[in-house]
Amino acid sequence: MTVWLFRAGKQGEFENKFLDDGRVYLTWDDLNINLKIIESKESLYKSLIQHYDLDKEKTAINWASQIWPIAHSMELGDLVVLPSKFNRTIHIGEVTGDYVYDELLGSPYYHYRNVNWIAKDIPRDRFDQDILYSLGAFMTVCKIHRNNAEERIREMRKNNWHVPKNKNVKELVEENEETVSIDLEEYIYDQISERIIQRFKGHKMEILIEEILKAKGFTTYRSPEGADHGVDILAASDTLGFGNPKICVQVKTSDTLLDRPTLDQLIGTMSNYSADFGLLVSWSGFKSSVTKEIPKQFFKVRLWDSKTIIQQIFENYEKLSDEIKKEIPIKRVWMLDSEVE
């Protein structure tokens, strides 16, 4: 079994189509070439140079290394890993079909493999950091094989997508492996996420969320640890907290996606506390039964997952308390964008 990383567009614009169609597409614009009739990678990159009028042979070789696998390297039973761009989760599928080229589907859907999505929305925090690093490869398609990744992901599958406890993992160093660019944004989020969940697991997450709200200018009340009667934090604007908007906040740090009943409970609690709005925080994210309600609840409720929490920390870091800055020491760094040639 081989593990393949797939990207569903730079911004995840094809992610829902991948999941809904039960397929992985090679979303390469205007690649109306039947890859099955191309006999070698060398022939492929020569075809790409001509097809796209490329100036750099190195670019064609890089593209060929990503395009070749869907037609010539992937096999039935291989696993496909699809990191979500919408939240900090990962989808995993099993290849069930041979390569198909169908020009009638139009660009960029000419090339695909049928896939059975065996697990969707697995929180990224369940994966070891070195695996996440490999999943950060800045490529549309690539093989994941560092540090015995195939076996470890297979073991996670047997263990309901958790890393088996007390599992000794032998780290294998790949020699002469081609260096690939890493999605630094994803890597940074993973590193900060690991730090936050270490320091703010459980009830302590409410402290972090309260500090973010204070940094945004709210006066807050946080329920004592224990029974919260459906609300963890109350927040309102103005110095004394008598202004609008008035917000009810519910915070969850479970390693499973939050389901619809918790959202319904928060909406009911908002009425009980005469709140204008609700904020539902789930570190691991939300099931589709919740996200489907976003348009209907847009003017009443906001959803924060781990990615949103980290973004809020970035936006309000200078106003956070010294205690929080000590627990999450970060700094701003400017660099060239590797996506722009």
VOVEXPA-147814 format. One record per atom (N, C-alpha, C): residue in one letter; x, y, z. Coordinates in pm, whole numbers, padded with zeros to 5 digits, always signed. Layout:
AXYZ;...
***
This chain:
M+00084-00119+00000;M+00000+00000+00000;M+00088+00124+00000;T+00060+00216-00092;T+00131+00343-00100;T+00036+00454-00057;V+00092+00557+00005;V+00014+00673+00048;V+00047+00791-00042;W-00058+00851-00100;W-00041+00963-00191;W-00105+01088-00133;L-00032+01198-00139;L-00086+01328-00101;L-00147+01393-00224;F-00272+01439-00211;F-00338+01514-00318;F-00381+01650-00265;R-00374+01750-00352;R-00426+01883-00321;R-00547+01911-00410;A-00648+01972-00352;A-00770+02003-00427;A-00777+02152-00458;G-00670+02202-00520;G-00662+02343-00553;G-00587+02421-00447;K-00531+02534-00485;K-00451+02615-00392;K-00532+02660-00272;Q-00659+02689-00294;Q-00745+02735-00185;Q-00850+02630-00146;G-00831+02507-00192;G-00928+02402-00161;G-01056+02414-00241;E-01049+02485-00355;E-01170+02513-00432;E-01234+02388-00492;F-01158+02277-00503;F-01214+02154-00560;F-01242+02048-00453;E-01222+02082-00328;E-01231+01983-00220;E-01369+01917-00214;N-01474+01996-00216;N-01609+01939-00207;N-01641+01850-00327;K-01590+01887-00444;K-01613+01803-00563;K-01543+01669-00547;F-01419+01669-00496;F-01349+01543-00470;F-01433+01454-00379;L-01482+01511-00270;L-01555+01432-00171;L-01691+01389-00223;D-01762+01479-00291;D-01897+01447-00340;D-01894+01346-00454;D-01793+01356-00541;D-01786+01267-00658;D-01722+01133-00624;G-01657+01123-00508;G-01585+01000-00476;G-01468+00979-00571;R-01394+01086-00595;R-01281+01080-00689;R-01169+01173-00642;V-01049+01149-00696;V-00943+01249-00692;V-00914+01287-00836;Y-00916+01416-00861;Y-00887+01469-00994;Y-00747+01529-00997;L-00682+01517-01110;L-00557+01588-01132;L-00595+01726-01188;T-00609+01823-01100;T-00665+01953-01139;T-00557+02042-01200;W-00510+01998-01315;W-00408+02072-01391;W-00478+02138-01509;D-00480+02269-01512;D-00557+02341-01614;D-00514+02305-01756;D-00617+02276-01837;D-00599+02258-01982;D-00505+02144-02020;L-00494+02043-01935;L-00406+01929-01965;L-00488+01822-02039;N-00528+01854-02162;N-00608+01761-02242;N-00518+01665-02320;I-00446+01584-02242;I-00356+01482-02295;I-00386+01351-02223;N-00410+01245-02298;N-00431+01114-02237;N-00297+01063-02184;L-00282+01063-02053;L-00153+01028-01992;L-00119+00881-02007;K-00217+00798-02033;K-00191+00654-02040;K-00108+00618-02162;I-00117+00697-02267;I-00044+00664-02389;I+00099+00718-02386;I+00132+00794-02281;I+00269+00844-02267;I+00350+00740-02191;E+00460+00696-02247;E+00529+00577-02199;E+00636+00604-02094;S+00681+00728-02078;S+00787+00755-01981;S+00775+00898-01929;K+00837+00922-01813;K+00838+01057-01758;K+00910+01154-01850;E+01015+01105-01916;E+01090+01191-02009;E+01001+01236-02124;S+00920+01143-02176;S+00827+01178-02284;S+00722+01277-02232;L+00683+01257-02106;L+00581+01345-02048;L+00632+01487-02036;Y+00753+01505-01980;Y+00796+01643-01961;Y+00827+01711-02095;K+00866+01633-02194;K+00883+01692-02327;K+00748+01736-02385;S+00645+01656-02360;S+00510+01693-02405;S+00461+01818-02334;L+00495+01829-02204;L+00452+01946-02127;L+00520+02073-02177;I+00647+02063-02211;I+00719+02179-02265;I+00649+02231-02390;Q+00610+02137-02476;Q+00544+02177-02600;Q+00401+02223-02575;H+00329+02153-02487;H+00187+02182-02464;H+00168+02318-02397;Y+00258+02352-02304;Y+00244+02477-02229;Y+00346+02583-02271;D+00426+02550-02374;D+00527+02646-02423;D+00615+02693-02308;L+00669+02598-02233;L+00750+02630-02116;L+00892+02669-02155;D+00946+02767-02084;D+01084+02809-02108;D+01184+02727-02029;K+01143+02684-01909;K+01235+02615-01819;K+01209+02464-01820;E+01312+02387-01855;E+01299+02242-01853;E+01277+02192-01710;K+01336+02262-01612;K+01322+02223-01472;K+01175+02227-01429;T+01102+02327-01477;T+00959+02336-01446;T+00884+02217-01503;A+00913+02178-01625;A+00846+02064-01687;A+00877+01935-01613;I+01001+01918-01567;I+01038+01798-01493;I+00962+01792-01361;N+00951+01907-01293;N+00877+01914-01167;N+00729+01881-01189;W+00670+01938-01293;W+00530+01910-01323;W+00510+01762-01356;A+00598+01706-01434;A+00586+01565-01475;A+00588+01473-01354;S+00670+01506-01254;S+00679+01421-01135;S+00547+01419-01058;Q+00466+01523-01071;Q+00337+01529-01004;Q+00224+01472-01090;I+00237+01483-01220;I+00132+01439-01311;I+00140+01289-01339;W+00260+01235-01346;W+00282+01095-01382;W+00208+00995-01291;P+00207+01011-01158;P+00155+00906-01070;P+00010+00867-01094;I-00080+00961-01124;I-00222+00927-01132;I-00249+00824-01242;A-00168+00825-01346;A-00190+00731-01457;A-00099+00609-01451;H+00019+00621-01389;H+00119+00515-01402;H+00170+00457-01271;S+00150+00524-01159;S+00208+00478-01033;S+00105+00434-00930;M-00008+00499-00926;M-00110+00464-00827;M-00170+00328-00859;E-00202+00254-00752;E-00261+00122-00768;E-00386+00109-00683;L-00471+00012-00719;L-00590-00015-00639;L-00549-00050-00497;G-00618+00007-00400;G-00586-00018-00260;G-00493+00083-00198;D-00428+00165-00281;D-00345+00273-00226;D-00433+00372-00150;L-00372+00443-00057;L-00445+00544+00019;L-00414+00683-00035;V-00516+00768-00031;V-00504+00908-00072;V-00530+00995+00049;V-00439+01089+00075;V-00453+01183+00186;V-00484+01320+00127;L-00595+01379+00172;L-00638+01509+00121;L-00652+01606+00238;P-00551+01690+00263;P-00563+01790+00369;P-00667+01897+00331;S-00754+01929+00424;S-00858+02028+00398;S-00800+02168+00405;K-00849+02255+00318;K-00814+02396+00324;K-00919+02476+00400;F-01032+02412+00431;F-01140+02483+00499;F-01123+02482+00650;N-01062+02376+00701;N-01037+02367+00844;N-00915+02277+00864;R-00875+02259+00987;R-00753+02183+01015;R-00788+02034+01031;T-00833+01976+00920;T-00867+01834+00919;T-00807+01769+00795;I-00813+01636+00792;I-00757+01557+00682;I-00859+01452+00640;H-00877+01436+00509;H-00963+01330+00455;H-00873+01219+00400;I-00915+01095+00417;I-00837+00982+00367;I-00928+00889+00286;G-00881+00852+00169;G-00958+00763+00082;G-00874+00646+00033;E-00943+00547-00022;E-00878+00429-00077;E-00907+00423-00226;V-00802+00407-00307;V-00818+00404-00453;V-00894+00279-00494;T-01004+00298-00566;T-01088+00185-00607;T-01100+00171-00759;G-01042+00263-00833;G-01057+00258-00978;G-00929+00288-01053;D-00922+00243-01177;D-00808+00270-01263;D-00813+00415-01313;Y-00704+00457-01368;Y-00695+00592-01425;Y-00797+00609-01538;V-00864+00724-01537;V-00961+00757-01642;V-00927+00894-01700;Y-00925+00901-01833;Y-00912+01029-01903;Y-01044+01053-01978;D-01111+01163-01945;D-01241+01194-02006;D-01243+01342-02043;E-01218+01370-02169;E-01210+01508-02215;E-01344+01579-02207;L-01454+01502-02204;L-01587+01563-02197;L-01612+01631-02063;L-01536+01596-01960;L-01556+01657-01829;L-01504+01801-01824;G-01420+01837-01918;G-01369+01974-01924;G-01257+01998-01824;S-01182+02104-01851;S-01071+02142-01763;S-01125+02195-01631;P-01068+02157-01517;P-00946+02078-01498;P-00974+01934-01455;Y-01086+01875-01505;Y-01129+01744-01454;Y-01105+01629-01552;Y-01014+01648-01647;Y-00991+01543-01747;Y-00944+01411-01686;H-00866+01416-01580;H-00797+01298-01526;H-00847+01269-01385;Y-00886+01142-01360;Y-00932+01110-01225;Y-00915+00963-01192;R-00925+00935-01064;R-00933+00798-01011;R-01052+00794-00915;N-01129+00686-00918;N-01235+00669-00820;N-01175+00635-00684;V-01233+00693-00581;V-01181+00678-00445;V-01297+00656-00348;N-01279+00563-00256;N-01374+00546-00145;N-01320+00624-00027;W-01389+00731+00011;W-01342+00814+00123;W-01376+00741+00253;I-01276+00676+00309;I-01298+00590+00426;I-01300+00671+00556;A-01248+00793+00553;A-01251+00877+00673;A-01244+01023+00629;K-01335+01104+00682;K-01336+01246+00650;K-01318+01327+00779;D-01258+01443+00763;D-01247+01539+00874;D-01177+01482+00996;I-01065+01413+00974;I-00983+01368+01087;I-00903+01488+01137;P-00914+01525+01264;P-00836+01640+01314;P-00687+01621+01292;R-00621+01724+01244;R-00477+01717+01217;R-00398+01684+01343;D-00448+01726+01458;D-00374+01706+01583;D-00358+01558+01620;R-00432+01470+01555;R-00416+01327+01584;R-00291+01268+01519;F-00234+01339+01423;F-00118+01287+01350;F+00010+01338+01415;D+00113+01254+01413;D+00244+01296+01463;D+00298+01409+01379;Q+00384+01492+01441;Q+00434+01611+01374;Q+00513+01579+01248;D+00591+01472+01249;D+00671+01442+01130;D+00583+01400+01013;I+00471+01333+01043;I+00375+01299+00937;I+00313+01426+00880;L+00273+01517+00968;L+00215+01643+00923;L+00315+01721+00838;Y+00442+01714+00875;Y+00544+01782+00796;Y+00547+01727+00654;S+00540+01595+00641;S+00537+01534+00508;S+00412+01575+00430;L+00300+01589+00502;L+00175+01628+00437;L+00175+01774+00396;G+00277+01847+00438;G+00288+01987+00401;G+00363+02010+00271;A+00398+01903+00202;A+00469+01917+00074;A+00390+02007-00020;F+00458+02104-00078;F+00391+02204-00160;F+00377+02154-00303;M+00306+02042-00320;M+00288+01981-00450;M+00143+01938-00465;T+00095+01930-00589;T-00042+01886-00613;T-00057+01737-00585;V+00042+01657-00623;V+00043+01513-00599;V+00185+01471-00561;C+00199+01391-00457;C+00330+01333-00428;C+00312+01211-00338;K+00413+01126-00338;K+00413+01006-00256;K+00464+01039-00117;I+00395+00988-00013;I+00435+01008+00125;I+00501+00880+00175;H+00630+00887+00207;H+00695+00765+00252;H+00804+00788+00355;R+00826+00910+00399;R+00926+00935+00504;R+00884+00872+00636;N+00981+00831+00713;N+00959+00784+00850;N+00851+00675+00860;N+00853+00585+00763;N+00760+00471+00768;N+00615+00516+00770;A+00583+00621+00695;A+00451+00682+00700;A+00340+00584+00664;E+00366+00497+00565;E+00261+00405+00520;E+00214+00315+00635;E+00308+00253+00703;E+00272+00162+00811;E+00204+00236+00925;R+00252+00354+00957;R+00196+00429+01069;R+00054+00475+01041;I+00026+00518+00918;I-00110+00556+00884;I-00201+00434+00882;R-00147+00319+00838;R-00224+00195+00841;R-00260+00157+00985;E-00165+00175+01078;E-00192+00147+01219;E-00296+00244+01276;M-00291+00368+01234;M-00392+00465+01278;M-00531+00423+01230;R-00537+00371+01107;R-00666+00326+01053;R-00725+00215+01139;K-00640+00122+01183;K-00686+00012+01269;K-00731+00063+01405;N-00678+00179+01445;N-00705+00233+01579;N-00800+00352+01574;N-00895+00346+01478;N-00997+00451+01463;N-00934+00589+01445;W-00827+00594+01366;W-00758+00716+01329;W-00699+00790+01448;H-00649+00713+01543;H-00567+00764+01652;H-00432+00694+01645;V-00328+00763+01688;V-00197+00699+01698;V-00202+00597+01811;P-00171+00470+01785;P-00174+00369+01891;P-00083+00408+02007;K-00131+00391+02128;K-00051+00422+02246;K+00062+00321+02261;N+00173+00371+02314;N+00291+00287+02341;N+00342+00219+02214;K+00320+00284+02102;K+00366+00229+01975;K+00506+00279+01944;N+00602+00189+01937;N+00738+00227+01903;N+00750+00242+01753;V+00786+00361+01711;V+00795+00390+01569;V+00942+00407+01531;K+00987+00327+01438;K+01124+00339+01390;K+01129+00443+01280;E+01207+00548+01304;E+01217+00654+01206;E+01316+00613+01097;L+01269+00613+00976;L+01353+00575+00863;L+01397+00701+00789;V+01524+00717+00765;V+01575+00833+00694;V+01587+00798+00547;E+01519+00875+00465;E+01522+00849+00322;E+01646+00914+00261;E+01731+00837+00197;E+01851+00890+00135;E+01823+00930-00009;N+01890+01037-00049;N+01881+01086-00187;N+01737+01117-00226;E+01656+01155-00129;E+01518+01189-00163;E+01512+01330-00219;E+01432+01348-00321;E+01420+01479-00383;E+01363+01579-00282;T+01428+01693-00269;T+01381+01797-00178;T+01260+01865-00237;V+01155+01880-00157;V+01034+01946-00203;V+01005+02063-00112;S+00939+02164-00168;S+00900+02280-00088;S+00789+02241+00007;I+00788+02305+00124;I+00688+02277+00225;I+00593+02396+00236;D+00467+02368+00254;D+00369+02473+00278;D+00396+02529+00418;L+00469+02639+00425;L+00512+02693+00554;L+00394+02737+00640;E+00288+02784+00577;E+00172+02828+00655;E+00112+02710+00732;E+00093+02597+00661;E+00041+02478+00728;E+00135+02431+00838;Y+00265+02433+00809;Y+00364+02386+00906;Y+00361+02474+01031;I+00352+02604+01012;I+00348+02697+01126;I+00222+02674+01209;Y+00110+02657+01142;Y-00015+02632+01215;Y-00005+02503+01296;D+00056+02399+01237;D+00071+02272+01310;D+00157+02289+01434;Q+00268+02364+01420;Q+00358+02385+01533;Q+00290+02462+01645;I+00220+02568+01609;I+00151+02650+01711;I+00036+02572+01772;S-00034+02495+01689;S-00144+02414+01739;S-00098+02316+01846;E+00016+02251+01819;E+00069+02155+01916;E+00100+02224+02049;R+00156+02342+02042;R+00189+02418+02163;R+00062+02455+02240;I-00039+02502+02168;I-00162+02546+02234;I-00232+02430+02303;I-00244+02318+02233;I-00317+02206+02292;I-00242+02147+02411;Q-00110+02162+02414;Q-00032+02119+02530;Q-00059+02207+02651;R-00073+02337+02627;R-00085+02433+02737;R-00229+02468+02774;F-00324+02445+02683;F-00460+02492+02708;F-00565+02384+02685;K-00530+02260+02709;K-00625+02150+02693;K-00733+02159+02800;G-00856+02119+02765;G-00965+02115+02862;G-01013+02253+02903;H-01037+02271+03033;H-01095+02395+03083;H-01005+02516+03056;K-00874+02493+03042;K-00783+02604+03019;K-00806+02673+02885;M-00869+02600+02789;M-00899+02662+02661;M-00994+02780+02678;E-01083+02771+02776;E-01174+02882+02803;E-01097+03007+02844;I-00986+02988+02917;I-00903+03102+02957;I-00845+03170+02833;L-00796+03089+02739;L-00738+03145+02617;L-00844+03221+02536;I-00962+03162+02519;I-01068+03228+02442;I-01110+03357+02512;E-01119+03355+02644;E-01155+03476+02718;E-01050+03584+02696;E-00922+03548+02698;E-00816+03646+02679;E-00822+03707+02539;I-00857+03626+02439;I-00872+03679+02303;I-00987+03780+02297;L-01098+03746+02361;L-01214+03838+02362;L-01181+03967+02434;K-01106+03957+02544;K-01063+04078+02615;K-00974+04164+02525;A-00884+04099+02451;A-00796+04172+02361;A-00875+04242+02251;K-00991+04188+02217;K-01077+04248+02115;K-01167+04357+02173;G-01155+04383+02305;G-01227+04493+02365;G-01351+04456+02443;F-01373+04326+02468;F-01491+04283+02541;F-01463+04274+02691;T-01566+04300+02769;T-01566+04268+02911;T-01630+04130+02925;T-01572+04043+03006;T-01613+03903+03007;T-01645+03851+03147;Y-01724+03745+03146;Y-01747+03664+03266;Y-01726+03519+03226;R-01641+03449+03299;R-01615+03308+03270;R-01670+03221+03382;S-01748+03120+03343;S-01809+03030+03441;S-01701+02952+03515;P-01721+02927+03644;P-01625+02844+03719;P-01619+02705+03658;E-01506+02639+03679;E-01490+02504+03626;E-01596+02412+03686;G-01659+02333+03599;G-01767+02246+03644;G-01891+02272+03561;A-02006+02271+03624;A-02132+02294+03553;A-02135+02436+03497;D-02163+02447+03365;D-02164+02579+03302;D-02302+02620+03254;H-02402+02530+03269;H-02540+02561+03227;H-02546+02606+03081;G-02462+02547+02998;G-02469+02573+02854;G-02389+02692+02808;V-02319+02759+02897;V-02239+02875+02857;V-02109+02873+02937;D-01997+02894+02868;D-01866+02899+02934;D-01821+03042+02960;I-01853+03132+02866;I-01811+03271+02877;I-01925+03361+02832;L-01944+03471+02903;L-02032+03579+02859;L-01944+03699+02825;A-01974+03766+02715;A-01893+03880+02674;A-01981+03991+02621;A-01944+04114+02653;A-02016+04231+02603;A-01918+04346+02588;S-01951+04440+02503;S-01863+04553+02479;S-01875+04655+02591;D-01790+04756+02585;D-01781+04864+02684;D-01704+04819+02808;T-01657+04915+02881;T-01571+04888+02996;T-01640+04801+03100;L-01766+04832+03131;L-01837+04756+03233;L-01914+04638+03175;G-01915+04624+03046;G-01983+04512+02984;G-02133+04529+02970;F-02180+04655+02968;F-02323+04680+02955;F-02364+04715+02812;G-02266+04717+02722;G-02296+04755+02585;G-02330+04637+02496;N-02349+04664+02370;N-02378+04562+02269;N-02258+04549+02175;P-02234+04432+02117;P-02318+04311+02126;P-02293+04231+02254;K-02394+04154+02295;K-02382+04062+02407;K-02369+03920+02349;I-02267+03847+02395;I-02232+03720+02332;I-02225+03608+02435;C-02286+03494+02399;C-02271+03370+02475;C-02165+03284+02405;V-02073+03227+02482;V-01964+03149+02425;V-01963+03009+02486;Q-01957+02908+02400;Q-01942+02770+02443;Q-01811+02718+02385;V-01727+02655+02469;V-01593+02611+02428;V-01580+02460+02448;K-01534+02390+02343;K-01513+02245+02348;K-01373+02213+02297;T-01304+02122+02366;T-01169+02082+02322;T-01159+01932+02294;S-01272+01866+02274;S-01269+01724+02242;S-01192+01701+02113;D-01134+01579+02096;D-01063+01548+01973;D-01155+01493+01866;T-01285+01510+01883;T-01383+01471+01782;T-01457+01596+01734;L-01510+01589+01613;L-01582+01702+01556;L-01712+01725+01632;L-01747+01851+01647;L-01868+01887+01721;L-01991+01867+01634;D-02097+01813+01694;D-02218+01781+01620;D-02328+01884+01647;R-02438+01867+01577;R-02548+01964+01576;R-02610+01992+01714;P-02631+01894+01804;P-02696+01922+01932;P-02628+02032+02013;T-02495+02043+02006;T-02425+02147+02080;T-02458+02285+02025;L-02470+02295+01892;L-02511+02422+01830;L-02652+02459+01874;D-02742+02362+01871;D-02881+02389+01911;D-02887+02433+02058;Q-02806+02371+02142;Q-02802+02408+02283;Q-02756+02552+02300;L-02653+02592+02224;L-02604+02729+02234;L-02711+02828+02191;I-02783+02799+02085;I-02888+02890+02038;I-02995+02907+02144;G-03032+02798+02212;G-03129+02808+02321;G-03075+02888+02438;T-02947+02869+02468;T-02884+02941+02579;T-02878+03091+02552;M-02858+03130+02427;M-02855+03272+02392;M-02983+03342+02435;S-03096+03277+02415;S-03224+03334+02455;S-03234+03344+02607;N-03187+03242+02677;N-03193+03241+02824;N-03112+03355+02885;Y-03002+03392+02822;Y-02914+03496+02875;Y-02933+03631+02805;S-03037+03641+02722;S-03066+03766+02649;S-02947+03812+02566;A-02878+03716+02509;A-02761+03748+02427;A-02801+03778+02284;D-02724+03864+02221;D-02750+03898+02080;D-02693+03792+01987;F-02579+03737+02026;F-02508+03646+01937;F-02446+03532+02017;G-02404+03428+01943;G-02337+03314+02004;G-02205+03286+01935;L-02109+03238+02012;L-01980+03196+01959;L-01956+03053+02004;L-01947+02961+01907;L-01924+02820+01937;L-01781+02785+01898;V-01703+02744+01997;V-01562+02714+01977;V-01540+02564+01989;S-01484+02502+01885;S-01451+02361+01887;S-01311+02345+01830;W-01216+02310+01915;W-01078+02300+01871;W-01062+02205+01752;S-01132+02092+01753;S-01117+01991+01648;S-01201+02019+01525;G-01294+02116+01533;G-01376+02148+01418;G-01519+02100+01433;F-01593+02101+01322;F-01736+02078+01325;F-01778+01978+01217;K-01878+01897+01250;K-01935+01806+01151;K-02016+01885+01049;S-02043+01820+00937;S-02115+01888+00830;S-02254+01930+00873;S-02313+01859+00970;S-02445+01896+01021;S-02443+02034+01085;V-02325+02077+01131;V-02310+02210+01188;V-02275+02312+01079;T-02178+02279+00994;T-02135+02375+00893;T-02246+02406+00792;K-02335+02310+00771;K-02448+02336+00680;K-02542+02443+00734;E-02536+02465+00865;E-02622+02566+00928;E-02561+02706+00922;I-02439+02719+00874;I-02373+02849+00874;I-02455+02958+00803;P-02507+02934+00681;P-02586+03041+00618;P-02710+03078+00699;K-02778+02978+00755;K-02901+03004+00829;K-02874+03081+00957;Q-02759+03053+01020;Q-02725+03117+01148;Q-02623+03229+01134;F-02601+03276+01011;F-02493+03372+00986;F-02504+03498+01070;F-02625+03546+01092;F-02644+03670+01167;F-02659+03647+01317;K-02640+03521+01362;K-02656+03491+01505;K-02535+03423+01567;V-02468+03336+01490;V-02366+03250+01550;V-02239+03251+01465;R-02125+03249+01534;R-01997+03230+01468;R-01932+03101+01519;L-01860+03034+01429;L-01790+02909+01463;L-01640+02932+01458;W-01572+02894+01565;W-01425+02901+01567;W-01369+02762+01583;D-01282+02720+01489;D-01206+02597+01506;D-01062+02635+01539;S-00972+02539+01544;S-00835+02568+01586;S-00767+02668+01492;K-00796+02658+01362;K-00733+02751+01268;K-00779+02893+01295;T-00908+02911+01321;T-00961+03044+01349;T-00903+03098+01479;I-00891+03011+01579;I-00834+03055+01708;I-00691+03105+01686;I-00613+03032+01609;I-00475+03075+01583;I-00473+03206+01507;Q-00564+03222+01411;Q-00572+03349+01338;Q-00606+03464+01431;Q-00698+03438+01526;Q-00734+03541+01624;Q-00615+03577+01713;I-00534+03478+01747;I-00414+03504+01825;I-00319+03594+01746;F-00300+03564+01617;F-00214+03647+01533;F-00264+03792+01530;E-00396+03808+01509;E-00454+03942+01492;E-00450+04024+01621;N-00453+03958+01736;N-00467+04031+01862;N-00349+04009+01957;Y-00239+03955+01904;Y-00130+03911+01990;Y-00075+04023+02078;E-00057+04142+02023;E+00002+04252+02098;E-00083+04292+02218;K-00214+04266+02212;K-00304+04305+02320;K-00331+04192+02419;L-00277+04073+02394;L-00295+03962+02487;L-00214+03985+02613;S-00254+03918+02720;S-00184+03934+02848;S-00044+03876+02840;D+00043+03921+02929;D+00180+03870+02933;D+00181+03720+02963;E+00084+03674+03042;E+00078+03532+03076;E+00053+03447+02951;I-00037+03494+02865;I-00067+03420+02741;I+00053+03425+02647;K+00118+03541+02637;K+00235+03552+02550;K+00348+03460+02597;K+00357+03441+02726;K+00459+03352+02779;K+00429+03208+02741;E+00303+03169+02743;E+00264+03033+02707;E+00273+03009+02556;I+00248+03115+02477;I+00251+03103+02331;I+00346+03209+02276;P+00475+03186+02285;P+00572+03286+02237;P+00589+03277+02085;I+00538+03375+02014;I+00549+03377+01868;I+00601+03513+01823;K+00650+03519+01700;K+00694+03646+01643;K+00658+03649+01496;R+00642+03770+01446;R+00605+03788+01306;R+00730+03784+01219;V+00722+03711+01108;V+00834+03699+01015;V+00783+03726+00874;W+00852+03809+00799;W+00817+03835+00660;W+00912+03756+00571;M+00858+03697+00465;M+00940+03619+00371;M+00878+03623+00233;L+00958+03584+00132;L+00905+03578-00003;L+00801+03466-00013;D+00700+03488-00094;D+00595+03390-00117;D+00646+03287-00217;S+00658+03160-00173;S+00712+03055-00260;S+00617+03018-00373;E+00489+03063-00365;E+00394+03032-00471;E+00411+03125-00591;V+00478+03238-00570;V+00492+03336-00677;V+00630+03320-00740;E+00632+03294-00869;E+00761+03276-00938;E+00820+03413-00968;
***
